[in-house]
Amino acid sequence: MAVDFSGGSPSTSTDQNPIGICYNNYGAFDVQLIACNAAGCDTLLLPAFITELQVPAPPSVFVQGDSLVCTTVAASYAWFNINNANLILGTNNYFVPSTAGVYYVLITDSNQCQNVSANISSTVGIYEVLLSTINSYWNNDNFVIESKLPLVGYAVTDMSGKIILQEKITGTQKIIISKNSFTSTGVYFIRVEGLDGSTQVLKIVNKP
């Protein structure tokens, strides 16, 4: 008995349960079964029996501030550090690393086909807190940030990397954020932008 896999490699097999047949192109492929004995041969053709789906192109990623952003549209995302491919670090199209390192994203399309991005480095993680010019504290139901230098913007990020509040400001040296701005209790990160182009990150805990 022989099986003909048109377009595959190898293109034929005599195994009862063929494995390891690879297709370099996507599309629908015929399979033909040929069985022979002393009386002769019989052929069964199965048109378009195997469908190979197109693998998505490698996703595009870039660094935006403290975030790694994937611009490729996909059904799902999974971010990894190259040193631990078993731990999913994030599932959004963007990811805010907790430490400096090298990362990549795995995307899955609507057909469950996957591809990975090139490795991308993050040199500044959200835990690298620079407090030389910042004083911050809770004042009743407000979180207050005071700076020695003028500030032009800030963004509040939760532990998953999602930005829950972002605002541009005009050179003020004091920011007041209401406790109601935080969606739940837990750890948050506030990235403030100085007029001089510097970025400083605060790690805070929103308690009940």
N, C-alpha and C positions, 0 to 999 in steps of 0.2 A: 504494500500500500504506500502510495506517495501523496504528499500534499503540496500543491503549488501555491506559493504566496506571491502573487504578482506585485512587483514593486518593493518587496521586502528583501532583507539581507540576513541570513541566506534566503534564496528565493524558493527553495524546495526542502522538504524534510520527509524522512521515512519513519519518524518516531510516532508512537501511538498518541502521545500528548506533547506536541512540539512546544518548545520554549525558546526564548532568546531570539525571536524574530524581530528585527528592528526595521523601522521605516524612517528614512531621512526626510521625507516630504509629508505634508499633511493632505488629507482627503479621504475618499472612500476607495477601498481596494477589494478586488475579487479574491475568493479562495476557491480552489479547484481540488477535489478529492478524486484520486485515481486508484481503484482497487482492481487487482489482477489475480487470477488463478489459472488453473489448467484449461478452463473453458474459455478464457479471454479476459478482457478488461472492461470495466464499467467506469463511467465518469460522472461526477456530480459537481455542477458549477453553482457557487453561491455568490451572486452578484452583490457588490458593495457590502460584503459581510463584515469587513473590518473598517472602522472609521478612526483615522488618526487626526487629532485636533491640533491646531497650530499653537505652539508654545508662545506666550506673550514675550515681547521684546524685553531685554533687561531694563528694569525700572531706572528712572533718572532721579538722583538725589542731590541735594545741595545743602550747604550750611546757611542758616538764617538766624543771626544772633546766637542764642544758646541752643537753638533747635536744629535738628536734622529733618529736612522736608523731602518727601517723595512727591513728585509732580505727575507721576503716572497713575491714571485712573484704574482702580482694581476693585474686586469684590471684597478682598480682605488684605490686611497688612500684618506682618510680624517682624519686629526689630530684634536683632541679635548683636551681641558683642562677639568678635571673632574668637575670643578665648573661651566661649561657652555657647556652643550651638544648640544646646538642649534647653536653654532658658529664654523664653520669650519676654522681652523687656517692655514692649509696647505694641498696641494693635491699631493705632491711628495712622493716618498718612503722614504724620509728623511725630517726632520723638525728641524729648528733652533729656539728654544723658545726665546721669547723676555723677559721673566721673569722666575725666578725660580718657580717651581710648579710641579704638577703631571699631566701627559698626557697619552693618549692612541690613538691608530690608528684603524680606521674602514676600512677593506678591502672589495672590491667587486670583485668577479671573473667574468669570461666571461658569466656565466649563470645568473648573477645578484644575486647570493647568497652571503651573507655577514657574517662576523664574526669580533670580536674585540679582540685586544691584552689585555694582562694584563696591569695594570697601571704601568707607569715608571716615576721615578722622575728625574727632571733636577735641579741641585743645582746652576748652573751658567748660567745666561741668557746673551744674546748678549748686553744688556744694562748695564751690570755690568762692567763699564769701569774702569780700573786701570791704572792711568797715572803717577805714581810716578817716573818711569824711562824713560818715553817716551816724546819726543817733536815732534809735527807734524805740518805741515803748507803747504799751496799751494805756489808754486813758479812757476809763469807763468802757463805753461800747464803741470806741474808735481806736484804730491803730494809727499811730502818728510817726511820720518819718521826717526828721530834720537834717538838713544837709548844710555843710559849710560852703558848698558850691551850688550854683543854680542848677535846677533839674528841668528837663524838657519832656519827660514821659516816664511811665511805669506800666508794668504788666504783672498781674497776679496769676500764678500757675498752680494747679493742684498736683498731687503726687503722680497722676497718670500723664502729666505733661500738657493737659488741656488748659488753655488760657480762659479764665473765667471773668477777668476784668482787665481792660487795657485803655489807657488814656494818654493823650498828648497834652502837655501843659506848657505854660509860657514863662519859663525861667524862675519859677517860685523855689524857695528853699524849704518849704514845708508842705507835706502831703498828709491829708487826713482821709483814711479809708474806713468806712462804716463797717462794723461787725456784720451787718446784714448782707454785705457784699460777698461774704464767704458762704458757699452753698451748704457746708456742713462742718462739723468739728473735724480736727485733724491737722496735718502738716501742709503748709503752703509755702510758696516761694514768690518773693516780690523782686522783680528786676527793675531797677531804676536807672535812667539814662541821664547823664550829666551834660551840661551845655558844652563841655570840652570834649564830648564824644566818648567819655568813659562809661563803663557799665558796672554796676555793683548789684549784688544779689543778697537778699535777706531771707533766711529760713525762719518761719514763725509757726507757732502752734495756736490754732483757734480752739479754745476750750469751751465746754458747754456754759 
